[in-house]
Amino acid sequence: MTELRNVAVILAGGTGTRVGLSIPKQLIKIAGKTILEHTVAAFQASRNIDEIVILMTPGHLDPVRAIVDAGGYDKVTQILEGGETRNETTSRALAALGDDECNVLFHDAVRPLVSQTIIDDCVAALQEYEAVDTAIPSADTVVQVDATSGCIEDVLPRHLLRRGQTPQAFRSSVIRRAYDRAWEDPDFTATDDCTVVLRYLPEVPITVVAGHERNMKVTEPIDVYIADKLFQLASADAPDELDENQYREALAGKVMVVFGGSYGIGGDIAALAREHGATVHTFSRSSTNTHVDRREDVAAAAKKVLAESGRIDLVVNTAGVLPIGDLAETSEETIWAATEINYLAPIFIAQEFYPHLAKHHGSLLLFTSSSYTRGRKGYSLYSSAKAATVNLTQALADEWAGEVRVNCVNPERTGTPMRTKAFGAEPEGTLLESEVVALRSLDVLLSPQTGHIIDIRRADGPAAIGGGS
């Protein structure tokens, strides 16, 4: 059987009236990009999507073309005007796809937080079914009311109810046949494509894959703020784990620089990279007298690496300090040291190494902490710097798109010398092993993704990496 191509159709035909704007809501910016670009980027990044078609509100195609061109979204093959209704827009997309059979995934442009897991699950379900919906259980009781009186008629069984999301995925011949029949019905109306199949091709079963609460639809003004915060806090889908041959292939001829590379996570990353064929240069205060909070030291490190290896492909910064205590009692010396090492150092490293990484389309990896999501008592200096590192990662990924990949790893509590110094010995089995964090960090460093915060957790096993966005 010939493998069908998978086409994502992004439905961007809505307006911004409900969010109080004169422009289409999919062109609102959240987390540094338009909602539409976040959505396009998700499907561009999918290993299972071959082609992207965008249906946009009439009169607004030029901004979409600019977004696609600037972002290098080469999977986008067509940018078309949508219709007056959702159903007309879907029909235009089907006409644009032609008669060749394919798998088609219809997705709301204003669901920018769709995860790779959801996309993969929809594609996988199409191997067995011809129609697929994405849905989540209802956490709330759903009541049916009388249209006239507004009084409750029935309380529906919650365990059988789901809240529909997108993508909705189909064999193209199936959804095309359903619409052919629907347009023959003078009373035809539907708010989504699965409803069209359900009503006009009732013999076709529609399976359901699990969505996610984060796969929200930006509709009301408050949704803009929620989505923006979710982008800040969301952990991206983890990159694939590589095997021995893939590590060697990815690292062959590469030059890596690791700050904080004498021990702990940084030392383990350096050892793994060397083991798989990379040339690795490590710098730290203890081994090379390199102070990452001094720009001249960072610049000297770059100069040394270039003199010895001639290029720089990968840069990792694990250097950091963990001051603990009430801010009111913290000395000015500690405040300056913590801020310079934990925040200014990543900035110096980014600035000094950018031109060398850009020359070879390299990768920069930074580290944050779970405390970045909310400041904690006794951690004010540390958690605020780690929150800044997350924002720095996302900002640089936008600035350097197409030139340098920038990502950030957020490991769960890990057994490192820095942690032992701060907390002393802790019960065995309660901490992640440094070597596990290093291996997963190497996967992130070598992956094609950029601008992501990747959780590494112990809860589901030593190699578990958390959370789809």
C-alpha positions as CSV (number, residue, x, y, z in Angstrom):
1,M,0.0,0.0,0.0
2,T,1.4,3.4,-1.0
3,E,2.0,5.7,2.1
4,L,-0.3,8.7,1.9
5,R,1.0,12.2,2.4
6,N,-0.1,14.0,5.5
7,V,-1.4,17.5,4.9
8,A,-2.2,20.0,7.7
9,V,-4.8,22.5,6.8
10,I,-4.7,25.5,9.2
11,L,-8.1,27.2,9.3
12,A,-7.4,30.9,10.0
13,G,-10.6,32.5,8.8
14,G,-11.8,34.0,12.0
15,T,-11.8,37.7,13.0
16,G,-10.7,39.5,16.2
17,T,-14.1,41.0,17.2
18,R,-14.5,38.9,20.4
19,V,-11.0,39.9,21.6
20,G,-11.8,43.5,20.8
21,L,-9.4,44.0,17.9
22,S,-9.8,45.1,14.3
23,I,-7.3,42.6,13.0
24,P,-7.9,38.8,12.8
25,K,-7.2,37.2,16.2
26,Q,-4.7,34.8,14.6
27,L,-2.5,37.8,13.9
28,I,-2.4,38.9,17.6
29,K,1.1,38.4,19.1
30,I,1.6,36.2,22.1
31,A,5.0,35.1,23.4
32,G,6.8,37.1,20.8
33,K,5.0,35.6,17.7
34,T,1.6,35.8,16.1
35,I,-0.8,33.1,17.2
36,L,-0.8,31.9,13.6
37,E,3.0,31.5,13.5
38,H,3.0,29.5,16.7
39,T,0.5,27.1,15.0
40,V,2.3,26.9,11.7
41,A,5.6,26.2,13.6
42,A,4.0,23.3,15.4
43,F,3.1,21.6,12.2
44,Q,6.3,22.5,10.5
45,A,8.2,20.8,13.3
46,S,6.2,17.6,13.1
47,R,8.0,14.7,11.6
48,N,4.7,13.3,10.3
49,I,3.4,16.4,8.4
50,D,4.5,16.6,4.8
51,E,2.6,19.7,3.7
52,I,0.8,22.7,5.2
53,V,-2.0,24.7,3.6
54,I,-3.3,27.9,5.2
55,L,-6.8,29.3,4.7
56,M,-6.8,33.0,5.9
57,T,-9.4,35.7,6.3
58,P,-9.8,37.5,3.0
59,G,-7.8,40.7,2.8
60,H,-5.1,39.5,5.2
61,L,-3.0,37.1,3.0
62,D,0.0,39.4,2.8
63,P,0.9,39.3,6.5
64,V,0.6,35.5,6.3
65,R,3.0,35.4,3.3
66,A,5.4,37.6,5.3
67,I,5.3,35.3,8.3
68,V,5.9,32.2,6.2
69,D,8.8,33.8,4.3
70,A,10.5,35.2,7.3
71,G,10.1,32.0,9.3
72,G,11.4,29.7,6.6
73,Y,8.3,27.4,6.8
74,D,9.0,25.4,3.7
75,K,6.2,22.9,4.3
76,V,3.6,25.6,3.5
77,T,2.6,25.1,-0.1
78,Q,-0.5,27.2,-0.4
79,I,-1.9,30.3,1.3
80,L,-5.5,30.8,0.3
81,E,-8.5,33.0,1.2
82,G,-11.0,31.3,3.5
83,G,-14.8,31.4,3.0
84,E,-17.5,33.2,4.8
85,T,-18.2,30.2,7.1
86,R,-16.1,27.3,8.5
87,N,-17.7,24.9,6.1
88,E,-17.0,27.0,3.1
89,T,-13.4,27.4,4.2
90,T,-13.0,23.6,4.5
91,S,-14.5,23.1,1.1
92,R,-12.0,25.5,-0.4
93,A,-9.2,23.6,1.2
94,L,-10.4,20.3,-0.2
95,A,-10.6,21.8,-3.7
96,A,-7.1,23.1,-3.4
97,L,-5.8,19.6,-2.4
98,G,-7.0,18.1,-5.7
99,D,-8.3,14.6,-6.2
100,D,-5.3,12.6,-5.0
101,E,-6.0,10.7,-1.8
102,C,-4.2,12.0,1.3
103,N,-4.6,12.3,5.0
104,V,-5.8,15.8,5.9
105,L,-5.7,17.3,9.4
106,F,-7.9,20.4,9.9
107,H,-6.7,22.6,12.7
108,D,-7.9,25.9,14.2
109,A,-5.2,28.5,13.7
110,V,-6.1,29.9,17.1
111,R,-5.1,26.7,18.9
112,P,-1.3,27.5,19.0
113,L,-0.4,25.2,21.8
114,V,-1.1,22.0,20.0
115,S,1.5,19.4,20.9
116,Q,3.5,17.0,18.8
117,T,2.0,14.2,20.7
118,I,-1.5,15.2,19.6
119,I,-0.4,15.6,15.9
120,D,1.3,12.2,16.0
121,D,-1.7,10.5,17.6
122,C,-4.0,11.9,14.9
123,V,-1.7,10.6,12.1
124,A,-1.4,7.2,13.7
125,A,-5.1,6.9,14.2
126,L,-5.6,7.4,10.4
127,Q,-3.8,4.1,9.8
128,E,-6.9,2.3,11.1
129,Y,-9.7,4.9,10.9
130,E,-10.9,7.2,8.2
131,A,-12.1,10.0,10.6
132,V,-10.5,11.2,13.8
133,D,-11.5,13.7,16.4
134,T,-9.4,15.2,19.2
135,A,-11.2,15.6,22.5
136,I,-10.7,15.9,26.2
137,P,-13.0,14.7,29.1
138,S,-15.3,17.3,30.6
139,A,-14.3,18.3,34.1
140,D,-17.6,20.1,34.6
141,T,-21.1,18.7,34.8
142,V,-23.0,19.5,31.6
143,V,-26.7,20.3,31.8
144,Q,-29.3,20.5,29.0
145,V,-31.7,23.4,29.2
146,D,-35.0,24.2,27.7
147,A,-34.6,26.7,24.8
148,T,-37.7,28.7,25.9
149,S,-37.6,28.6,29.7
150,G,-33.9,28.3,30.3
151,C,-34.6,25.7,32.9
152,I,-32.7,22.4,33.2
153,E,-34.2,19.6,31.3
154,D,-31.5,17.0,31.8
155,V,-28.1,16.4,33.5
156,L,-25.9,14.6,31.0
157,P,-23.7,11.7,32.0
158,R,-20.3,13.3,32.3
159,H,-18.3,10.1,31.9
160,L,-19.6,9.9,28.3
161,L,-19.0,13.5,27.4
162,R,-15.9,15.0,25.7
163,R,-14.9,18.6,24.8
164,G,-14.0,18.7,21.1
165,Q,-10.7,20.2,20.0
166,T,-8.6,20.1,16.8
167,P,-7.0,18.7,14.8
168,Q,-9.8,16.8,13.2
169,A,-8.3,14.3,10.7
170,F,-9.7,12.4,7.7
171,R,-8.9,10.5,4.6
172,S,-9.5,13.2,2.0
173,S,-11.9,11.1,0.0
174,V,-14.1,10.6,3.1
175,I,-14.4,14.3,4.1
176,R,-14.8,15.3,0.5
177,R,-17.7,12.8,0.1
178,A,-19.3,14.0,3.3
179,Y,-19.2,17.6,2.1
180,D,-20.6,16.7,-1.3
181,R,-23.7,15.3,0.4
182,A,-23.9,18.1,2.9
183,W,-24.0,20.8,0.2
184,E,-27.0,19.1,-1.3
185,D,-28.9,19.6,2.0
186,P,-30.6,23.1,2.0
187,D,-30.6,23.0,5.8
188,F,-26.9,22.2,6.1
189,T,-25.1,23.8,9.0
190,A,-22.2,22.5,11.1
191,T,-19.6,24.1,13.4
192,D,-16.9,21.5,12.8
193,D,-15.9,18.8,10.2
194,C,-16.5,15.7,12.3
195,T,-20.2,16.8,12.6
196,V,-20.4,16.8,8.7
197,V,-19.1,13.2,8.6
198,L,-21.3,12.1,11.4
199,R,-24.5,13.4,9.8
200,Y,-23.8,12.7,6.1
201,L,-21.7,9.6,6.4
202,P,-23.0,7.9,9.5
203,E,-21.6,4.6,8.4
204,V,-18.0,5.9,8.9
205,P,-16.8,5.5,12.5
206,I,-15.0,8.5,14.0
207,T,-12.4,7.6,16.6
208,V,-11.2,10.0,19.3
209,V,-7.6,10.7,20.3
210,A,-6.7,12.4,23.6
211,G,-6.3,16.2,23.4
212,H,-4.9,18.3,26.2
213,E,-6.2,21.2,28.3
214,R,-3.3,23.3,27.0
215,N,-4.6,22.9,23.4
216,M,-6.9,25.8,24.1
217,K,-8.7,28.0,21.6
218,V,-8.0,31.7,21.8
219,T,-11.4,33.2,21.6
220,E,-12.1,35.7,24.4
221,P,-9.8,38.5,25.7
222,I,-8.7,36.5,28.7
223,D,-7.6,33.6,26.4
224,V,-4.8,35.9,25.0
225,Y,-3.3,36.3,28.5
226,I,-3.7,32.7,29.4
227,A,-2.1,31.5,26.2
228,D,0.8,33.9,26.6
229,K,1.4,32.6,30.1
230,L,1.2,29.0,29.0
231,F,3.8,29.6,26.3
232,Q,6.1,31.0,29.0
233,L,5.6,28.1,31.3
234,A,4.9,25.3,28.9
235,S,7.5,22.5,28.5
236,A,7.9,21.4,24.9
237,D,7.7,17.9,23.7
238,A,11.0,16.2,24.2
239,P,13.2,15.5,21.2
240,D,13.7,11.9,20.2
241,E,16.4,9.9,22.0
242,L,19.3,9.1,19.7
243,D,21.1,5.8,19.5
244,E,24.8,5.3,19.6
245,N,25.3,5.6,15.8
246,Q,23.1,8.7,15.7
247,Y,25.1,10.4,18.4
248,R,28.3,9.7,16.6
249,E,26.9,10.9,13.3
250,A,25.6,14.1,14.9
251,L,28.8,14.9,16.8
252,A,31.4,13.8,14.2
253,G,33.6,16.8,13.5
254,K,31.7,19.1,15.9
255,V,33.3,21.4,18.4
256,M,31.6,21.8,21.7
257,V,32.2,24.4,24.5
258,V,31.0,23.7,28.0
259,F,31.0,26.3,30.8
260,G,30.8,24.7,34.2
261,G,32.3,21.6,32.5
262,S,34.6,20.3,35.2
263,Y,32.0,18.3,37.1
264,G,28.3,17.7,37.6
265,I,25.9,17.9,34.6
266,G,28.4,20.0,32.6
267,G,31.2,17.5,33.1
268,D,28.9,14.6,32.2
269,I,27.8,16.4,29.0
270,A,31.4,17.0,28.0
271,A,32.3,13.3,28.7
272,L,29.4,12.0,26.6
273,A,30.2,14.3,23.7
274,R,33.8,13.3,23.7
275,E,32.9,9.6,23.9
276,H,30.8,10.1,20.7
277,G,33.4,11.9,18.7
278,A,33.1,15.6,19.4
279,T,36.0,17.9,20.2
280,V,35.1,19.3,23.6
281,H,36.6,22.4,25.4
282,T,35.5,22.8,29.1
283,F,35.9,26.0,31.1
284,S,35.2,26.5,34.8
285,R,36.5,28.6,37.7
286,S,38.2,25.6,39.3
287,S,39.8,24.0,36.2
288,T,40.7,27.0,33.9
289,N,40.1,30.0,36.2
290,T,37.3,31.1,33.9
291,H,34.8,33.4,35.5
292,V,31.7,33.3,33.4
293,D,30.5,36.6,34.9
294,R,33.5,38.3,33.4
295,R,33.0,39.2,29.7
296,E,36.8,39.2,29.1
297,D,37.0,35.6,30.4
298,V,34.2,34.4,28.1
299,A,35.7,36.2,25.1
300,A,39.1,34.6,25.9
301,A,37.5,31.2,26.0
302,A,36.0,31.7,22.5
303,K,39.4,32.9,21.2
304,K,41.2,29.9,22.6
305,V,38.7,27.4,21.1
306,L,38.9,29.0,17.7
307,A,42.7,29.0,17.8
308,E,42.8,25.3,18.7
309,S,39.8,23.9,16.7
310,G,38.9,26.5,14.1
311,R,35.1,26.5,14.7
312,I,32.4,26.3,17.3
313,D,29.2,24.3,16.8
314,L,27.7,23.7,20.3
315,V,27.8,25.8,23.5
316,V,26.5,24.7,26.9
317,N,26.3,26.8,30.0
318,T,25.7,24.9,33.3
319,A,27.6,27.3,35.5
320,G,25.6,28.6,38.4
321,V,25.4,29.4,42.1
322,L,22.6,28.6,44.5
323,P,22.4,31.2,47.3
324,I,19.7,30.4,49.9
325,G,18.4,32.9,52.5
326,D,16.1,35.7,53.1
327,L,16.7,38.7,50.8
328,A,16.6,41.2,53.7
329,E,19.6,39.5,55.2
330,T,21.6,38.9,52.0
331,S,24.8,40.8,51.6
332,E,25.3,43.1,48.6
333,E,28.3,41.0,47.6
334,T,26.1,37.9,47.4
335,I,23.5,39.7,45.4
336,W,26.0,40.9,42.8
337,A,27.7,37.5,42.6
338,A,24.4,35.6,42.2
339,T,23.0,38.0,39.6
340,E,26.2,38.1,37.6
341,I,26.8,34.3,37.5
342,N,23.2,33.2,37.1
343,Y,22.0,35.8,34.7
344,L,24.7,38.1,33.2
345,A,26.9,35.1,32.4
346,P,24.4,33.5,29.9
347,I,24.1,37.0,28.3
348,F,27.8,37.3,27.9
349,I,28.1,33.8,26.6
350,A,25.3,34.4,24.1
351,Q,26.8,37.6,22.8
352,E,30.4,36.4,22.5
353,F,29.6,33.1,20.9
354,Y,26.7,34.1,18.6
355,P,28.8,35.0,15.5
356,H,30.7,31.7,15.7
357,L,27.6,29.6,16.2
358,A,25.7,31.4,13.5
359,K,28.5,30.6,11.0
360,H,27.8,26.9,11.4
361,H,24.1,27.1,12.3
362,G,25.0,25.9,15.8
363,S,23.2,25.4,19.1
364,L,23.2,27.1,22.5
365,L,21.9,25.3,25.6
366,L,21.1,27.0,28.8
367,F,19.7,25.7,32.1
368,T,16.9,26.8,34.3
369,S,15.2,25.4,37.5
370,S,11.7,24.5,38.4
371,S,11.7,27.5,40.7
372,Y,11.4,29.8,37.7
373,T,7.7,29.3,37.5
374,R,7.1,30.9,40.9
375,G,9.5,32.6,43.3
376,R,10.0,30.7,46.6
377,K,11.0,31.8,50.0
378,G,14.7,31.8,50.4
379,Y,15.3,31.5,46.6
380,S,14.5,35.1,45.5
381,L,17.9,35.6,43.7
382,Y,18.1,32.1,42.2
383,S,14.5,31.8,41.0
384,S,14.3,35.3,39.5
385,A,17.5,34.7,37.6
386,K,16.2,31.4,36.3
387,A,13.0,33.0,35.2
388,A,15.1,35.5,33.3
389,T,17.0,32.7,31.7
390,V,13.8,31.2,30.3
391,N,12.8,34.6,28.8
392,L,16.3,35.0,27.4
393,T,16.1,31.6,25.7
394,Q,12.7,32.4,24.1
395,A,13.8,35.9,23.0
396,L,17.1,34.7,21.5
397,A,15.4,31.9,19.6
398,D,13.3,34.5,17.9
399,E,16.2,36.9,17.3
400,W,18.4,34.1,15.9
401,A,15.8,32.1,14.0
402,G,17.4,30.2,11.1
403,E,20.9,31.0,12.4
404,V,21.3,29.6,15.9
405,R,19.1,27.2,17.9
406,V,18.6,28.2,21.5
407,N,16.9,25.9,24.1
408,C,16.8,25.6,27.8
409,V,16.7,22.5,30.0
410,N,14.7,22.4,33.3
411,P,15.9,19.4,35.3
412,E,14.1,18.1,38.3
413,R,16.2,18.0,41.5
414,T,19.5,16.5,40.5
415,G,22.3,15.0,42.4
416,T,25.1,17.5,41.7
417,P,27.9,19.0,43.9
418,M,26.2,22.4,43.9
419,R,23.0,20.8,45.3
420,T,24.9,18.7,47.9
421,K,26.8,21.8,49.1
422,A,23.4,23.6,49.5
423,F,21.3,20.8,51.1
424,G,23.7,18.1,52.2
425,A,23.1,14.4,51.7
426,E,19.6,13.5,50.6
427,P,17.7,10.2,50.6
428,E,18.8,7.8,47.9
429,G,16.5,7.5,44.9
430,T,14.9,11.0,45.4
431,L,17.2,12.8,42.9
432,L,17.8,12.5,39.2
433,E,21.2,11.2,38.3
434,S,23.5,13.8,36.7
435,E,24.4,11.4,33.9
436,V,20.7,11.0,32.9
437,V,20.2,14.8,32.7
438,A,23.4,15.0,30.6
439,L,22.2,12.5,28.1
440,R,18.8,14.1,27.7
441,S,20.4,17.5,27.5
442,L,22.6,16.2,24.6
443,D,19.4,15.2,22.8
444,V,18.1,18.7,23.2
445,L,21.3,20.3,22.1
446,L,21.4,18.2,18.9
447,S,17.7,18.5,18.0
448,P,16.4,20.9,15.3
449,Q,14.0,22.6,17.7
450,T,14.6,26.1,19.1
451,G,13.0,28.3,21.7
452,H,11.9,25.5,23.9
453,I,12.0,24.8,27.6
454,I,12.4,21.0,28.2
455,D,11.5,19.4,31.5
456,I,13.6,16.4,32.7
457,R,11.8,14.5,35.4
458,R,12.4,11.4,37.5
459,A,8.7,10.6,38.1
460,D,8.2,8.2,35.2
461,G,11.6,6.6,35.1
462,P,15.1,7.8,35.0
463,A,14.9,9.0,31.4
464,A,11.5,10.6,31.5
465,I,11.2,13.9,29.9
466,G,8.1,15.9,30.7
467,G,5.2,17.6,29.1
468,G,3.7,18.3,25.7
469,S,2.8,22.0,25.1
